[in-house]
Amino acid sequence: ITALLLERKVILIKKNFGDIALIMESLVSLLNPLQWNFVFITYLTGKLLDCLEAPFPYIIGVSK
């Protein structure tokens, strides 16, 4: 939660990407009444892992 409030990069890694989406939605809902106005990607494919070097805050889910 602190990382989200400080607008840091958050990467969630888990085998089941269905669980990743639920966890991500739960984290963002805990910010209420604030909103997450940055990048929110529930599943990032292996080909796009270079996107993790982006210079802006994000929440991204990656499968193991």
C-alpha positions in Angstrom: 0.0 0.0 0.0 2.9 2.4 0.8 4.4 1.8 -2.6 1.1 2.7 -4.3 0.6 5.8 -2.2 4.2 6.9 -3.0 3.5 6.3 -6.7 6.2 3.6 -7.1 6.5 0.8 -9.6 4.7 -2.4 -8.4 5.2 -5.8 -10.1 3.1 -8.8 -9.0 4.5 -12.2 -9.9 2.3 -15.3 -9.6 1.7 -18.5 -11.5 -2.0 -18.1 -11.9 -2.6 -14.8 -13.7 -6.3 -14.9 -12.7 -5.2 -14.4 -9.1 -3.0 -11.5 -10.1 -5.9 -9.5 -11.5 -7.9 -10.0 -8.2 -4.9 -8.9 -6.1 -4.3 -5.9 -8.2 -7.9 -4.8 -8.1 -7.9 -5.3 -4.3 -4.8 -3.1 -3.9 -6.2 -0.3 -6.0 -9.5 -0.5 -4.1 -7.6 0.0 -0.8 -6.6 3.4 -2.0 -10.2 4.6 -1.7 -10.9 7.7 -1.7 -7.8 8.2 -3.8 -7.5 6.9 -7.4 -4.7 5.2 -9.3 -4.2 7.3 -12.4 -1.2 5.5 -13.8 -0.6 2.4 -15.9 -2.5 -0.7 -14.7 -1.7 -3.9 -16.7 -3.2 -7.1 -15.3 -1.0 -9.5 -17.4 2.2 -8.6 -19.2 3.5 -11.2 -21.7 7.1 -12.4 -21.9 7.7 -10.5 -25.1 6.9 -7.1 -23.4 9.0 -7.5 -20.3 11.1 -4.5 -21.5 8.2 -2.3 -20.5 9.2 -2.9 -16.9 12.0 -0.3 -17.4 9.5 2.5 -18.0 10.2 5.7 -16.1 6.7 6.2 -14.7 4.7 4.5 -11.9 2.7 1.3 -12.7 1.1 -1.8 -11.4 1.9 -4.8 -13.6 1.1 -8.4 -13.2 3.6 -11.0 -14.6 3.1 -14.8 -14.7 6.0 -16.9 -13.5 
